[in-house]
Amino acid sequence: MPELSHTIKILVRFNEADPLGIVWHGHYIRYFEDGREAFGKKYGISYLDFFQENVVVPIVHAECNYKKSLKFGDTVIVETTYHPCEAAKIIFTYKLYREAGNSLVATGTTTQVFLDKDTQTLLLNTPPFFDAWKKQQGI
């Protein structure tokens, strides 16, 4: 089974750091989101793709394991990997690296579920368009 991953680079901005120049911990989750959005754009499963199918995919679980601090001016490499599962959910894992020295700064995971866009009802089965996407990807 192929592993689907995508990598992006993000320059840490001034407003993401505290007065000591250290990135606030909550921004790491935002970097995960940036990686997930770039993954979706590359592989054709962006938030708008889901929305056009009358589905929304909220995060129901997020986890971040911090290893080292990022600082203002660092470039962070976000590696986003899709993990297939049988249940009606989407699981991604993340690795954040500081580009200088290629050091691992954080790892994490997110889990999303499928909701009907209009009723906000939990979909207990994977939507047909997502099953078709998985088949197209060889998953």
mmCIF file of the C-alpha atoms, coordinates in Angstrom:
data_MODEL
# 
_entry.id   MODEL 
# 
loop_
_atom_site.group_PDB 
_atom_site.id 
_atom_site.type_symbol 
_atom_site.label_atom_id 
_atom_site.label_alt_id 
_atom_site.label_comp_id 
_atom_site.label_asym_id 
_atom_site.label_entity_id 
_atom_site.label_seq_id 
_atom_site.pdbx_PDB_ins_code 
_atom_site.Cartn_x 
_atom_site.Cartn_y 
_atom_site.Cartn_z 
_atom_site.occupancy 
_atom_site.B_iso_or_equiv 
_atom_site.pdbx_formal_charge 
_atom_site.auth_seq_id 
_atom_site.auth_comp_id 
_atom_site.auth_asym_id 
_atom_site.auth_atom_id 
_atom_site.pdbx_PDB_model_num 
ATOM 1   C CA . MET A 1 1   ? 0.000   0.000  0.000  1.00 0.00 ? 1   MET A CA 1 
ATOM 2   C CA . PRO A 1 2   ? 1.496   3.364  -0.961 1.00 0.00 ? 2   PRO A CA 1 
ATOM 3   C CA . GLU A 1 3   ? 2.188   5.955  1.697  1.00 0.00 ? 3   GLU A CA 1 
ATOM 4   C CA . LEU A 1 4   ? 0.874   9.393  0.813  1.00 0.00 ? 4   LEU A CA 1 
ATOM 5   C CA . SER A 1 5   ? 2.995   12.217 2.186  1.00 0.00 ? 5   SER A CA 1 
ATOM 6   C CA . HIS A 1 6   ? 3.608   15.843 1.372  1.00 0.00 ? 6   HIS A CA 1 
ATOM 7   C CA . THR A 1 7   ? 6.204   18.302 2.639  1.00 0.00 ? 7   THR A CA 1 
ATOM 8   C CA . ILE A 1 8   ? 6.083   22.083 2.834  1.00 0.00 ? 8   ILE A CA 1 
ATOM 9   C CA . LYS A 1 9   ? 8.342   24.779 4.260  1.00 0.00 ? 9   LYS A CA 1 
ATOM 10  C CA . ILE A 1 10  ? 7.092   27.632 6.436  1.00 0.00 ? 10  ILE A CA 1 
ATOM 11  C CA . LEU A 1 11  ? 9.073   30.637 7.606  1.00 0.00 ? 11  LEU A CA 1 
ATOM 12  C CA . VAL A 1 12  ? 8.348   31.341 11.275 1.00 0.00 ? 12  VAL A CA 1 
ATOM 13  C CA . ARG A 1 13  ? 6.899   34.843 11.455 1.00 0.00 ? 13  ARG A CA 1 
ATOM 14  C CA . PHE A 1 14  ? 7.494   37.501 14.091 1.00 0.00 ? 14  PHE A CA 1 
ATOM 15  C CA . ASN A 1 15  ? 3.901   37.363 15.397 1.00 0.00 ? 15  ASN A CA 1 
ATOM 16  C CA . GLU A 1 16  ? 4.243   33.615 16.118 1.00 0.00 ? 16  GLU A CA 1 
ATOM 17  C CA . ALA A 1 17  ? 6.944   34.157 18.731 1.00 0.00 ? 17  ALA A CA 1 
ATOM 18  C CA . ASP A 1 18  ? 6.967   35.482 22.284 1.00 0.00 ? 18  ASP A CA 1 
ATOM 19  C CA . PRO A 1 19  ? 9.253   38.325 23.458 1.00 0.00 ? 19  PRO A CA 1 
ATOM 20  C CA . LEU A 1 20  ? 12.122  35.815 23.766 1.00 0.00 ? 20  LEU A CA 1 
ATOM 21  C CA . GLY A 1 21  ? 11.677  34.829 20.116 1.00 0.00 ? 21  GLY A CA 1 
ATOM 22  C CA . ILE A 1 22  ? 10.299  31.356 20.934 1.00 0.00 ? 22  ILE A CA 1 
ATOM 23  C CA . VAL A 1 23  ? 7.276   30.094 18.974 1.00 0.00 ? 23  VAL A CA 1 
ATOM 24  C CA . TRP A 1 24  ? 4.112   29.764 21.073 1.00 0.00 ? 24  TRP A CA 1 
ATOM 25  C CA . HIS A 1 25  ? 3.152   26.087 21.430 1.00 0.00 ? 25  HIS A CA 1 
ATOM 26  C CA . GLY A 1 26  ? -0.282  26.527 19.824 1.00 0.00 ? 26  GLY A CA 1 
ATOM 27  C CA . HIS A 1 27  ? 1.268   27.491 16.498 1.00 0.00 ? 27  HIS A CA 1 
ATOM 28  C CA . TYR A 1 28  ? 2.624   23.965 16.073 1.00 0.00 ? 28  TYR A CA 1 
ATOM 29  C CA . ILE A 1 29  ? -0.975  22.796 15.601 1.00 0.00 ? 29  ILE A CA 1 
ATOM 30  C CA . ARG A 1 30  ? -1.408  25.557 13.019 1.00 0.00 ? 30  ARG A CA 1 
ATOM 31  C CA . TYR A 1 31  ? 1.655   24.241 11.184 1.00 0.00 ? 31  TYR A CA 1 
ATOM 32  C CA . PHE A 1 32  ? -0.084  20.846 11.129 1.00 0.00 ? 32  PHE A CA 1 
ATOM 33  C CA . GLU A 1 33  ? -3.096  22.565 9.558  1.00 0.00 ? 33  GLU A CA 1 
ATOM 34  C CA . ASP A 1 34  ? -0.879  24.248 6.963  1.00 0.00 ? 34  ASP A CA 1 
ATOM 35  C CA . GLY A 1 35  ? 0.585   20.848 6.110  1.00 0.00 ? 35  GLY A CA 1 
ATOM 36  C CA . ARG A 1 36  ? -2.853  19.239 5.908  1.00 0.00 ? 36  ARG A CA 1 
ATOM 37  C CA . GLU A 1 37  ? -4.143  21.987 3.613  1.00 0.00 ? 37  GLU A CA 1 
ATOM 38  C CA . ALA A 1 38  ? -1.125  21.618 1.314  1.00 0.00 ? 38  ALA A CA 1 
ATOM 39  C CA . PHE A 1 39  ? -1.578  17.824 1.322  1.00 0.00 ? 39  PHE A CA 1 
ATOM 40  C CA . GLY A 1 40  ? -5.251  18.221 0.402  1.00 0.00 ? 40  GLY A CA 1 
ATOM 41  C CA . LYS A 1 41  ? -4.439  20.603 -2.430 1.00 0.00 ? 41  LYS A CA 1 
ATOM 42  C CA . LYS A 1 42  ? -1.787  18.242 -3.831 1.00 0.00 ? 42  LYS A CA 1 
ATOM 43  C CA . TYR A 1 43  ? -3.928  15.103 -3.605 1.00 0.00 ? 43  TYR A CA 1 
ATOM 44  C CA . GLY A 1 44  ? -7.342  16.569 -4.428 1.00 0.00 ? 44  GLY A CA 1 
ATOM 45  C CA . ILE A 1 45  ? -8.982  16.359 -1.004 1.00 0.00 ? 45  ILE A CA 1 
ATOM 46  C CA . SER A 1 46  ? -8.995  19.973 0.117  1.00 0.00 ? 46  SER A CA 1 
ATOM 47  C CA . TYR A 1 47  ? -11.591 21.345 2.498  1.00 0.00 ? 47  TYR A CA 1 
ATOM 48  C CA . LEU A 1 48  ? -13.419 22.820 -0.511 1.00 0.00 ? 48  LEU A CA 1 
ATOM 49  C CA . ASP A 1 49  ? -13.468 19.407 -2.215 1.00 0.00 ? 49  ASP A CA 1 
ATOM 50  C CA . PHE A 1 50  ? -15.250 17.976 0.825  1.00 0.00 ? 50  PHE A CA 1 
ATOM 51  C CA . PHE A 1 51  ? -17.558 20.989 1.042  1.00 0.00 ? 51  PHE A CA 1 
ATOM 52  C CA . GLN A 1 52  ? -18.591 20.544 -2.610 1.00 0.00 ? 52  GLN A CA 1 
ATOM 53  C CA . GLU A 1 53  ? -19.630 16.998 -1.672 1.00 0.00 ? 53  GLU A CA 1 
ATOM 54  C CA . ASN A 1 54  ? -21.754 18.393 1.195  1.00 0.00 ? 54  ASN A CA 1 
ATOM 55  C CA . VAL A 1 55  ? -19.350 17.049 3.790  1.00 0.00 ? 55  VAL A CA 1 
ATOM 56  C CA . VAL A 1 56  ? -17.271 18.795 6.447  1.00 0.00 ? 56  VAL A CA 1 
ATOM 57  C CA . VAL A 1 57  ? -14.361 17.159 8.233  1.00 0.00 ? 57  VAL A CA 1 
ATOM 58  C CA . PRO A 1 58  ? -13.805 18.644 11.705 1.00 0.00 ? 58  PRO A CA 1 
ATOM 59  C CA . ILE A 1 59  ? -10.853 17.715 13.875 1.00 0.00 ? 59  ILE A CA 1 
ATOM 60  C CA . VAL A 1 60  ? -11.962 15.516 16.785 1.00 0.00 ? 60  VAL A CA 1 
ATOM 61  C CA . HIS A 1 61  ? -8.492  14.744 18.115 1.00 0.00 ? 61  HIS A CA 1 
ATOM 62  C CA . ALA A 1 62  ? -5.154  16.528 17.907 1.00 0.00 ? 62  ALA A CA 1 
ATOM 63  C CA . GLU A 1 63  ? -1.921  15.600 19.610 1.00 0.00 ? 63  GLU A CA 1 
ATOM 64  C CA . CYS A 1 64  ? 1.469   17.283 19.545 1.00 0.00 ? 64  CYS A CA 1 
ATOM 65  C CA . ASN A 1 65  ? 4.681   15.982 21.060 1.00 0.00 ? 65  ASN A CA 1 
ATOM 66  C CA . TYR A 1 66  ? 7.197   18.786 21.456 1.00 0.00 ? 66  TYR A CA 1 
ATOM 67  C CA . LYS A 1 67  ? 10.898  17.945 21.125 1.00 0.00 ? 67  LYS A CA 1 
ATOM 68  C CA . LYS A 1 68  ? 12.624  21.320 20.627 1.00 0.00 ? 68  LYS A CA 1 
ATOM 69  C CA . SER A 1 69  ? 11.599  24.955 20.366 1.00 0.00 ? 69  SER A CA 1 
ATOM 70  C CA . LEU A 1 70  ? 11.235  26.840 17.123 1.00 0.00 ? 70  LEU A CA 1 
ATOM 71  C CA . LYS A 1 71  ? 12.288  30.473 17.018 1.00 0.00 ? 71  LYS A CA 1 
ATOM 72  C CA . PHE A 1 72  ? 11.422  33.545 15.015 1.00 0.00 ? 72  PHE A CA 1 
ATOM 73  C CA . GLY A 1 73  ? 13.242  33.358 11.670 1.00 0.00 ? 73  GLY A CA 1 
ATOM 74  C CA . ASP A 1 74  ? 13.487  29.551 11.605 1.00 0.00 ? 74  ASP A CA 1 
ATOM 75  C CA . THR A 1 75  ? 12.174  27.700 8.598  1.00 0.00 ? 75  THR A CA 1 
ATOM 76  C CA . VAL A 1 76  ? 10.047  24.744 9.646  1.00 0.00 ? 76  VAL A CA 1 
ATOM 77  C CA . ILE A 1 77  ? 9.593   21.746 7.360  1.00 0.00 ? 77  ILE A CA 1 
ATOM 78  C CA . VAL A 1 78  ? 6.167   20.156 7.790  1.00 0.00 ? 78  VAL A CA 1 
ATOM 79  C CA . GLU A 1 79  ? 5.863   16.534 6.680  1.00 0.00 ? 79  GLU A CA 1 
ATOM 80  C CA . THR A 1 80  ? 2.228   15.404 6.519  1.00 0.00 ? 80  THR A CA 1 
ATOM 81  C CA . THR A 1 81  ? 1.362   11.719 6.057  1.00 0.00 ? 81  THR A CA 1 
ATOM 82  C CA . TYR A 1 82  ? -2.068  10.185 5.476  1.00 0.00 ? 82  TYR A CA 1 
ATOM 83  C CA . HIS A 1 83  ? -2.766  6.937  7.341  1.00 0.00 ? 83  HIS A CA 1 
ATOM 84  C CA . PRO A 1 84  ? -5.548  4.806  5.836  1.00 0.00 ? 84  PRO A CA 1 
ATOM 85  C CA . CYS A 1 85  ? -8.070  3.147  8.122  1.00 0.00 ? 85  CYS A CA 1 
ATOM 86  C CA . GLU A 1 86  ? -11.270 1.179  7.709  1.00 0.00 ? 86  GLU A CA 1 
ATOM 87  C CA . ALA A 1 87  ? -13.358 3.461  9.934  1.00 0.00 ? 87  ALA A CA 1 
ATOM 88  C CA . ALA A 1 88  ? -15.106 6.584  8.649  1.00 0.00 ? 88  ALA A CA 1 
ATOM 89  C CA . LYS A 1 89  ? -12.357 8.973  9.675  1.00 0.00 ? 89  LYS A CA 1 
ATOM 90  C CA . ILE A 1 90  ? -9.172  10.575 8.374  1.00 0.00 ? 90  ILE A CA 1 
ATOM 91  C CA . ILE A 1 91  ? -5.900  10.255 10.244 1.00 0.00 ? 91  ILE A CA 1 
ATOM 92  C CA . PHE A 1 92  ? -2.772  12.297 9.541  1.00 0.00 ? 92  PHE A CA 1 
ATOM 93  C CA . THR A 1 93  ? 0.603   12.233 11.248 1.00 0.00 ? 93  THR A CA 1 
ATOM 94  C CA . TYR A 1 94  ? 3.079   15.089 11.204 1.00 0.00 ? 94  TYR A CA 1 
ATOM 95  C CA . LYS A 1 95  ? 6.773   15.656 11.667 1.00 0.00 ? 95  LYS A CA 1 
ATOM 96  C CA . LEU A 1 96  ? 8.109   19.177 12.069 1.00 0.00 ? 96  LEU A CA 1 
ATOM 97  C CA . TYR A 1 97  ? 11.790  19.788 11.389 1.00 0.00 ? 97  TYR A CA 1 
ATOM 98  C CA . ARG A 1 98  ? 13.928  22.893 11.751 1.00 0.00 ? 98  ARG A CA 1 
ATOM 99  C CA . GLU A 1 99  ? 15.425  23.300 8.281  1.00 0.00 ? 99  GLU A CA 1 
ATOM 100 C CA . ALA A 1 100 ? 18.790  24.444 9.667  1.00 0.00 ? 100 ALA A CA 1 
ATOM 101 C CA . GLY A 1 101 ? 20.350  21.211 10.863 1.00 0.00 ? 101 GLY A CA 1 
ATOM 102 C CA . ASN A 1 102 ? 17.283  19.155 9.886  1.00 0.00 ? 102 ASN A CA 1 
ATOM 103 C CA . SER A 1 103 ? 16.437  18.577 13.565 1.00 0.00 ? 103 SER A CA 1 
ATOM 104 C CA . LEU A 1 104 ? 13.086  17.113 14.616 1.00 0.00 ? 104 LEU A CA 1 
ATOM 105 C CA . VAL A 1 105 ? 11.163  19.666 16.695 1.00 0.00 ? 105 VAL A CA 1 
ATOM 106 C CA . ALA A 1 106 ? 7.721   18.034 17.025 1.00 0.00 ? 106 ALA A CA 1 
ATOM 107 C CA . THR A 1 107 ? 5.565   15.095 16.001 1.00 0.00 ? 107 THR A CA 1 
ATOM 108 C CA . GLY A 1 108 ? 1.812   14.808 16.078 1.00 0.00 ? 108 GLY A CA 1 
ATOM 109 C CA . THR A 1 109 ? -1.406  13.383 14.802 1.00 0.00 ? 109 THR A CA 1 
ATOM 110 C CA . THR A 1 110 ? -4.906  14.569 13.963 1.00 0.00 ? 110 THR A CA 1 
ATOM 111 C CA . THR A 1 111 ? -8.140  12.682 13.465 1.00 0.00 ? 111 THR A CA 1 
ATOM 112 C CA . GLN A 1 112 ? -11.081 14.039 11.481 1.00 0.00 ? 112 GLN A CA 1 
ATOM 113 C CA . VAL A 1 113 ? -14.583 12.670 11.043 1.00 0.00 ? 113 VAL A CA 1 
ATOM 114 C CA . PHE A 1 114 ? -17.174 13.185 8.330  1.00 0.00 ? 114 PHE A CA 1 
ATOM 115 C CA . LEU A 1 115 ? -20.262 15.299 9.015  1.00 0.00 ? 115 LEU A CA 1 
ATOM 116 C CA . ASP A 1 116 ? -23.151 16.177 6.754  1.00 0.00 ? 116 ASP A CA 1 
ATOM 117 C CA . LYS A 1 117 ? -22.552 19.840 5.865  1.00 0.00 ? 117 LYS A CA 1 
ATOM 118 C CA . ASP A 1 118 ? -26.168 20.927 6.380  1.00 0.00 ? 118 ASP A CA 1 
ATOM 119 C CA . THR A 1 119 ? -27.323 18.845 9.354  1.00 0.00 ? 119 THR A CA 1 
ATOM 120 C CA . GLN A 1 120 ? -23.941 18.403 11.093 1.00 0.00 ? 120 GLN A CA 1 
ATOM 121 C CA . THR A 1 121 ? -24.874 14.719 11.471 1.00 0.00 ? 121 THR A CA 1 
ATOM 122 C CA . LEU A 1 122 ? -21.996 12.292 11.937 1.00 0.00 ? 122 LEU A CA 1 
ATOM 123 C CA . LEU A 1 123 ? -21.577 10.034 8.899  1.00 0.00 ? 123 LEU A CA 1 
ATOM 124 C CA . LEU A 1 124 ? -20.957 6.487  10.108 1.00 0.00 ? 124 LEU A CA 1 
ATOM 125 C CA . ASN A 1 125 ? -19.809 5.319  6.689  1.00 0.00 ? 125 ASN A CA 1 
ATOM 126 C CA . THR A 1 126 ? -17.068 6.811  4.571  1.00 0.00 ? 126 THR A CA 1 
ATOM 127 C CA . PRO A 1 127 ? -18.633 9.047  1.889  1.00 0.00 ? 127 PRO A CA 1 
ATOM 128 C CA . PRO A 1 128 ? -18.595 7.439  -1.586 1.00 0.00 ? 128 PRO A CA 1 
ATOM 129 C CA . PHE A 1 129 ? -16.423 10.195 -3.083 1.00 0.00 ? 129 PHE A CA 1 
ATOM 130 C CA . PHE A 1 130 ? -13.758 9.567  -0.424 1.00 0.00 ? 130 PHE A CA 1 
ATOM 131 C CA . ASP A 1 131 ? -13.881 5.815  -1.070 1.00 0.00 ? 131 ASP A CA 1 
ATOM 132 C CA . ALA A 1 132 ? -13.356 6.610  -4.756 1.00 0.00 ? 132 ALA A CA 1 
ATOM 133 C CA . TRP A 1 133 ? -10.422 8.886  -3.854 1.00 0.00 ? 133 TRP A CA 1 
ATOM 134 C CA . LYS A 1 134 ? -8.814  6.115  -1.795 1.00 0.00 ? 134 LYS A CA 1 
ATOM 135 C CA . LYS A 1 135 ? -9.243  3.663  -4.654 1.00 0.00 ? 135 LYS A CA 1 
ATOM 136 C CA . GLN A 1 136 ? -7.715  6.175  -7.087 1.00 0.00 ? 136 GLN A CA 1 
ATOM 137 C CA . GLN A 1 137 ? -4.709  6.520  -4.751 1.00 0.00 ? 137 GLN A CA 1 
ATOM 138 C CA . GLY A 1 138 ? -4.332  2.751  -4.497 1.00 0.00 ? 138 GLY A CA 1 
ATOM 139 C CA . ILE A 1 139 ? -5.207  2.701  -0.812 1.00 0.00 ? 139 ILE A CA 1 
# 
